[in-house]
Amino acid sequence: MSHYAADINAIVTPLCVALAYVAIQMQEWENPVVDIIEQFGKDESKTKALLEFLKVLPEELIDERRIPMEDEHINTRGEALLRRNADRVLNYLMMLLQAAGKFLPFLFILHFLYLYLLC
């Protein structure tokens, strides 16, 4: 069974990166962070995938070389995706922490906050 877990991890990260690219580049998608949290945040079995998406989204915005877009567009989209949703992400992380602390150590939450406030 642990063999399959490694295979799933190898698939989840690239899918989350691809979804982050779509979220960054698709202006028509007004609030992908909220949409993804609402879609995956209610099912404990999807927690790992949701956390991976929330982790890679700011990382992809920070590394501007990966996305072929103008700096102004990246900055504007980063503001819309991260700073405006930092409270929503924090609330989700706090909910996980309060669930007996079984999902997230405190330093992990600080890392997310840093990423969301950095952009």
PyMOL CGO cylinders between C-alpha atoms (Angstrom):
from pymol import cmd
from pymol.cgo import CYLINDER

trace = [
    CYLINDER, 0.00, 0.00, 0.00, 2.86, 2.42, 0.77, 0.3, 1, 1, 1, 1, 1, 1,
    CYLINDER, 2.86, 2.42, 0.77, 4.12, 1.88, -2.80, 0.3, 1, 1, 1, 1, 1, 1,
    CYLINDER, 4.12, 1.88, -2.80, 0.90, 3.40, -4.12, 0.3, 1, 1, 1, 1, 1, 1,
    CYLINDER, 0.90, 3.40, -4.12, 1.18, 6.38, -1.79, 0.3, 1, 1, 1, 1, 1, 1,
    CYLINDER, 1.18, 6.38, -1.79, 4.50, 7.34, -3.37, 0.3, 1, 1, 1, 1, 1, 1,
    CYLINDER, 4.50, 7.34, -3.37, 2.94, 7.02, -6.83, 0.3, 1, 1, 1, 1, 1, 1,
    CYLINDER, 2.94, 7.02, -6.83, 0.03, 9.24, -5.81, 0.3, 1, 1, 1, 1, 1, 1,
    CYLINDER, 0.03, 9.24, -5.81, 2.40, 11.89, -4.46, 0.3, 1, 1, 1, 1, 1, 1,
    CYLINDER, 2.40, 11.89, -4.46, 4.26, 11.85, -7.77, 0.3, 1, 1, 1, 1, 1, 1,
    CYLINDER, 4.26, 11.85, -7.77, 0.99, 12.61, -9.55, 0.3, 1, 1, 1, 1, 1, 1,
    CYLINDER, 0.99, 12.61, -9.55, -0.57, 15.11, -7.14, 0.3, 1, 1, 1, 1, 1, 1,
    CYLINDER, -0.57, 15.11, -7.14, 2.23, 17.69, -7.23, 0.3, 1, 1, 1, 1, 1, 1,
    CYLINDER, 2.23, 17.69, -7.23, 2.36, 18.10, -11.04, 0.3, 1, 1, 1, 1, 1, 1,
    CYLINDER, 2.36, 18.10, -11.04, -1.44, 18.26, -11.16, 0.3, 1, 1, 1, 1, 1, 1,
    CYLINDER, -1.44, 18.26, -11.16, -1.43, 20.98, -8.50, 0.3, 1, 1, 1, 1, 1, 1,
    CYLINDER, -1.43, 20.98, -8.50, 1.24, 22.91, -10.39, 0.3, 1, 1, 1, 1, 1, 1,
    CYLINDER, 1.24, 22.91, -10.39, -0.84, 22.69, -13.57, 0.3, 1, 1, 1, 1, 1, 1,
    CYLINDER, -0.84, 22.69, -13.57, -3.93, 23.85, -11.67, 0.3, 1, 1, 1, 1, 1, 1,
    CYLINDER, -3.93, 23.85, -11.67, -1.93, 26.74, -10.21, 0.3, 1, 1, 1, 1, 1, 1,
    CYLINDER, -1.93, 26.74, -10.21, -0.86, 27.77, -13.73, 0.3, 1, 1, 1, 1, 1, 1,
    CYLINDER, -0.86, 27.77, -13.73, -4.49, 27.76, -14.84, 0.3, 1, 1, 1, 1, 1, 1,
    CYLINDER, -4.49, 27.76, -14.84, -5.52, 29.77, -11.77, 0.3, 1, 1, 1, 1, 1, 1,
    CYLINDER, -5.52, 29.77, -11.77, -2.81, 32.35, -12.44, 0.3, 1, 1, 1, 1, 1, 1,
    CYLINDER, -2.81, 32.35, -12.44, -3.35, 32.72, -16.16, 0.3, 1, 1, 1, 1, 1, 1,
    CYLINDER, -3.35, 32.72, -16.16, -7.15, 32.45, -16.41, 0.3, 1, 1, 1, 1, 1, 1,
    CYLINDER, -7.15, 32.45, -16.41, -8.43, 35.92, -15.57, 0.3, 1, 1, 1, 1, 1, 1,
    CYLINDER, -8.43, 35.92, -15.57, -12.03, 34.75, -16.06, 0.3, 1, 1, 1, 1, 1, 1,
    CYLINDER, -12.03, 34.75, -16.06, -11.67, 32.49, -13.01, 0.3, 1, 1, 1, 1, 1, 1,
    CYLINDER, -11.67, 32.49, -13.01, -12.37, 35.17, -10.45, 0.3, 1, 1, 1, 1, 1, 1,
    CYLINDER, -12.37, 35.17, -10.45, -11.48, 33.39, -7.23, 0.3, 1, 1, 1, 1, 1, 1,
    CYLINDER, -11.48, 33.39, -7.23, -9.84, 30.02, -7.75, 0.3, 1, 1, 1, 1, 1, 1,
    CYLINDER, -9.84, 30.02, -7.75, -8.46, 29.84, -4.20, 0.3, 1, 1, 1, 1, 1, 1,
    CYLINDER, -8.46, 29.84, -4.20, -11.93, 30.01, -2.66, 0.3, 1, 1, 1, 1, 1, 1,
    CYLINDER, -11.93, 30.01, -2.66, -13.36, 27.67, -5.30, 0.3, 1, 1, 1, 1, 1, 1,
    CYLINDER, -13.36, 27.67, -5.30, -10.67, 25.05, -4.68, 0.3, 1, 1, 1, 1, 1, 1,
    CYLINDER, -10.67, 25.05, -4.68, -11.01, 25.31, -0.89, 0.3, 1, 1, 1, 1, 1, 1,
    CYLINDER, -11.01, 25.31, -0.89, -14.78, 24.92, -1.14, 0.3, 1, 1, 1, 1, 1, 1,
    CYLINDER, -14.78, 24.92, -1.14, -14.45, 21.97, -3.52, 0.3, 1, 1, 1, 1, 1, 1,
    CYLINDER, -14.45, 21.97, -3.52, -11.77, 20.02, -1.64, 0.3, 1, 1, 1, 1, 1, 1,
    CYLINDER, -11.77, 20.02, -1.64, -11.79, 21.42, 1.90, 0.3, 1, 1, 1, 1, 1, 1,
    CYLINDER, -11.79, 21.42, 1.90, -14.78, 19.48, 3.17, 0.3, 1, 1, 1, 1, 1, 1,
    CYLINDER, -14.78, 19.48, 3.17, -13.40, 16.02, 2.45, 0.3, 1, 1, 1, 1, 1, 1,
    CYLINDER, -13.40, 16.02, 2.45, -10.56, 14.84, 4.69, 0.3, 1, 1, 1, 1, 1, 1,
    CYLINDER, -10.56, 14.84, 4.69, -9.34, 12.46, 1.98, 0.3, 1, 1, 1, 1, 1, 1,
    CYLINDER, -9.34, 12.46, 1.98, -8.62, 15.47, -0.27, 0.3, 1, 1, 1, 1, 1, 1,
    CYLINDER, -8.62, 15.47, -0.27, -6.71, 17.46, 2.36, 0.3, 1, 1, 1, 1, 1, 1,
    CYLINDER, -6.71, 17.46, 2.36, -3.27, 16.54, 1.09, 0.3, 1, 1, 1, 1, 1, 1,
    CYLINDER, -3.27, 16.54, 1.09, -4.09, 17.59, -2.49, 0.3, 1, 1, 1, 1, 1, 1,
    CYLINDER, -4.09, 17.59, -2.49, -5.61, 20.87, -1.31, 0.3, 1, 1, 1, 1, 1, 1,
    CYLINDER, -5.61, 20.87, -1.31, -2.58, 21.66, 0.85, 0.3, 1, 1, 1, 1, 1, 1,
    CYLINDER, -2.58, 21.66, 0.85, -0.30, 20.91, -2.07, 0.3, 1, 1, 1, 1, 1, 1,
    CYLINDER, -0.30, 20.91, -2.07, -2.25, 23.32, -4.30, 0.3, 1, 1, 1, 1, 1, 1,
    CYLINDER, -2.25, 23.32, -4.30, -2.18, 26.02, -1.63, 0.3, 1, 1, 1, 1, 1, 1,
    CYLINDER, -2.18, 26.02, -1.63, 1.57, 25.51, -1.30, 0.3, 1, 1, 1, 1, 1, 1,
    CYLINDER, 1.57, 25.51, -1.30, 2.49, 25.55, -4.99, 0.3, 1, 1, 1, 1, 1, 1,
    CYLINDER, 2.49, 25.55, -4.99, 0.28, 28.49, -5.99, 0.3, 1, 1, 1, 1, 1, 1,
    CYLINDER, 0.28, 28.49, -5.99, 2.39, 31.18, -4.27, 0.3, 1, 1, 1, 1, 1, 1,
    CYLINDER, 2.39, 31.18, -4.27, 5.59, 29.38, -5.24, 0.3, 1, 1, 1, 1, 1, 1,
    CYLINDER, 5.59, 29.38, -5.24, 4.61, 29.59, -8.91, 0.3, 1, 1, 1, 1, 1, 1,
    CYLINDER, 4.61, 29.59, -8.91, 3.76, 33.29, -8.56, 0.3, 1, 1, 1, 1, 1, 1,
    CYLINDER, 3.76, 33.29, -8.56, 7.09, 34.02, -6.90, 0.3, 1, 1, 1, 1, 1, 1,
    CYLINDER, 7.09, 34.02, -6.90, 9.09, 32.29, -9.63, 0.3, 1, 1, 1, 1, 1, 1,
    CYLINDER, 9.09, 32.29, -9.63, 8.11, 34.62, -12.46, 0.3, 1, 1, 1, 1, 1, 1,
    CYLINDER, 8.11, 34.62, -12.46, 10.38, 32.87, -14.95, 0.3, 1, 1, 1, 1, 1, 1,
    CYLINDER, 10.38, 32.87, -14.95, 8.06, 29.89, -15.15, 0.3, 1, 1, 1, 1, 1, 1,
    CYLINDER, 8.06, 29.89, -15.15, 4.97, 31.72, -16.40, 0.3, 1, 1, 1, 1, 1, 1,
    CYLINDER, 4.97, 31.72, -16.40, 5.24, 33.65, -19.66, 0.3, 1, 1, 1, 1, 1, 1,
    CYLINDER, 5.24, 33.65, -19.66, 3.40, 36.76, -18.46, 0.3, 1, 1, 1, 1, 1, 1,
    CYLINDER, 3.40, 36.76, -18.46, 4.29, 40.38, -17.86, 0.3, 1, 1, 1, 1, 1, 1,
    CYLINDER, 4.29, 40.38, -17.86, 5.42, 41.34, -14.36, 0.3, 1, 1, 1, 1, 1, 1,
    CYLINDER, 5.42, 41.34, -14.36, 2.48, 43.72, -13.91, 0.3, 1, 1, 1, 1, 1, 1,
    CYLINDER, 2.48, 43.72, -13.91, 0.00, 40.96, -14.70, 0.3, 1, 1, 1, 1, 1, 1,
    CYLINDER, 0.00, 40.96, -14.70, 1.73, 38.52, -12.35, 0.3, 1, 1, 1, 1, 1, 1,
    CYLINDER, 1.73, 38.52, -12.35, 1.70, 41.12, -9.54, 0.3, 1, 1, 1, 1, 1, 1,
    CYLINDER, 1.70, 41.12, -9.54, -1.96, 41.97, -10.08, 0.3, 1, 1, 1, 1, 1, 1,
    CYLINDER, -1.96, 41.97, -10.08, -2.98, 38.33, -10.20, 0.3, 1, 1, 1, 1, 1, 1,
    CYLINDER, -2.98, 38.33, -10.20, -0.84, 37.54, -7.16, 0.3, 1, 1, 1, 1, 1, 1,
    CYLINDER, -0.84, 37.54, -7.16, -2.64, 40.25, -5.21, 0.3, 1, 1, 1, 1, 1, 1,
    CYLINDER, -2.64, 40.25, -5.21, -6.01, 38.85, -6.25, 0.3, 1, 1, 1, 1, 1, 1,
    CYLINDER, -6.01, 38.85, -6.25, -5.13, 35.24, -5.51, 0.3, 1, 1, 1, 1, 1, 1,
    CYLINDER, -5.13, 35.24, -5.51, -3.01, 35.48, -2.40, 0.3, 1, 1, 1, 1, 1, 1,
    CYLINDER, -3.01, 35.48, -2.40, -3.34, 38.64, -0.36, 0.3, 1, 1, 1, 1, 1, 1,
    CYLINDER, -3.34, 38.64, -0.36, -7.10, 38.82, -0.75, 0.3, 1, 1, 1, 1, 1, 1,
    CYLINDER, -7.10, 38.82, -0.75, -7.41, 35.16, 0.24, 0.3, 1, 1, 1, 1, 1, 1,
    CYLINDER, -7.41, 35.16, 0.24, -4.80, 34.96, 3.00, 0.3, 1, 1, 1, 1, 1, 1,
    CYLINDER, -4.80, 34.96, 3.00, -7.51, 35.07, 5.67, 0.3, 1, 1, 1, 1, 1, 1,
    CYLINDER, -7.51, 35.07, 5.67, -9.46, 32.29, 3.98, 0.3, 1, 1, 1, 1, 1, 1,
    CYLINDER, -9.46, 32.29, 3.98, -6.35, 30.12, 3.73, 0.3, 1, 1, 1, 1, 1, 1,
    CYLINDER, -6.35, 30.12, 3.73, -5.43, 30.88, 7.35, 0.3, 1, 1, 1, 1, 1, 1,
    CYLINDER, -5.43, 30.88, 7.35, -8.94, 29.93, 8.51, 0.3, 1, 1, 1, 1, 1, 1,
    CYLINDER, -8.94, 29.93, 8.51, -8.70, 26.65, 6.65, 0.3, 1, 1, 1, 1, 1, 1,
    CYLINDER, -8.70, 26.65, 6.65, -5.27, 25.91, 8.14, 0.3, 1, 1, 1, 1, 1, 1,
    CYLINDER, -5.27, 25.91, 8.14, -6.48, 26.80, 11.63, 0.3, 1, 1, 1, 1, 1, 1,
    CYLINDER, -6.48, 26.80, 11.63, -9.45, 24.47, 11.19, 0.3, 1, 1, 1, 1, 1, 1,
    CYLINDER, -9.45, 24.47, 11.19, -7.05, 21.66, 10.33, 0.3, 1, 1, 1, 1, 1, 1,
    CYLINDER, -7.05, 21.66, 10.33, -4.84, 22.53, 13.30, 0.3, 1, 1, 1, 1, 1, 1,
    CYLINDER, -4.84, 22.53, 13.30, -7.82, 22.47, 15.66, 0.3, 1, 1, 1, 1, 1, 1,
    CYLINDER, -7.82, 22.47, 15.66, -8.82, 19.04, 14.36, 0.3, 1, 1, 1, 1, 1, 1,
    CYLINDER, -8.82, 19.04, 14.36, -6.61, 17.55, 17.08, 0.3, 1, 1, 1, 1, 1, 1,
    CYLINDER, -6.61, 17.55, 17.08, -3.53, 18.93, 15.37, 0.3, 1, 1, 1, 1, 1, 1,
    CYLINDER, -3.53, 18.93, 15.37, -3.28, 15.74, 13.36, 0.3, 1, 1, 1, 1, 1, 1,
    CYLINDER, -3.28, 15.74, 13.36, -2.70, 17.44, 10.02, 0.3, 1, 1, 1, 1, 1, 1,
    CYLINDER, -2.70, 17.44, 10.02, -0.44, 20.42, 10.50, 0.3, 1, 1, 1, 1, 1, 1,
    CYLINDER, -0.44, 20.42, 10.50, 2.41, 21.38, 12.74, 0.3, 1, 1, 1, 1, 1, 1,
    CYLINDER, 2.41, 21.38, 12.74, 2.56, 25.05, 13.68, 0.3, 1, 1, 1, 1, 1, 1,
    CYLINDER, 2.56, 25.05, 13.68, 5.69, 25.70, 11.58, 0.3, 1, 1, 1, 1, 1, 1,
    CYLINDER, 5.69, 25.70, 11.58, 3.86, 24.42, 8.53, 0.3, 1, 1, 1, 1, 1, 1,
    CYLINDER, 3.86, 24.42, 8.53, 1.18, 27.07, 9.08, 0.3, 1, 1, 1, 1, 1, 1,
    CYLINDER, 1.18, 27.07, 9.08, 3.82, 29.76, 9.44, 0.3, 1, 1, 1, 1, 1, 1,
    CYLINDER, 3.82, 29.76, 9.44, 5.33, 28.67, 6.13, 0.3, 1, 1, 1, 1, 1, 1,
    CYLINDER, 5.33, 28.67, 6.13, 1.95, 29.11, 4.41, 0.3, 1, 1, 1, 1, 1, 1,
    CYLINDER, 1.95, 29.11, 4.41, 1.45, 32.51, 5.96, 0.3, 1, 1, 1, 1, 1, 1,
    CYLINDER, 1.45, 32.51, 5.96, 4.88, 33.59, 4.80, 0.3, 1, 1, 1, 1, 1, 1,
    CYLINDER, 4.88, 33.59, 4.80, 4.14, 32.48, 1.23, 0.3, 1, 1, 1, 1, 1, 1,
    CYLINDER, 4.14, 32.48, 1.23, 0.75, 34.18, 1.11, 0.3, 1, 1, 1, 1, 1, 1,
    CYLINDER, 0.75, 34.18, 1.11, 1.95, 37.45, 2.58, 0.3, 1, 1, 1, 1, 1, 1,
    CYLINDER, 1.95, 37.45, 2.58, 5.17, 37.51, 0.55, 0.3, 1, 1, 1, 1, 1, 1,
    CYLINDER, 5.17, 37.51, 0.55, 3.43, 37.90, -2.79, 0.3, 1, 1, 1, 1, 1, 1,
]
cmd.load_cgo(trace, "trace")
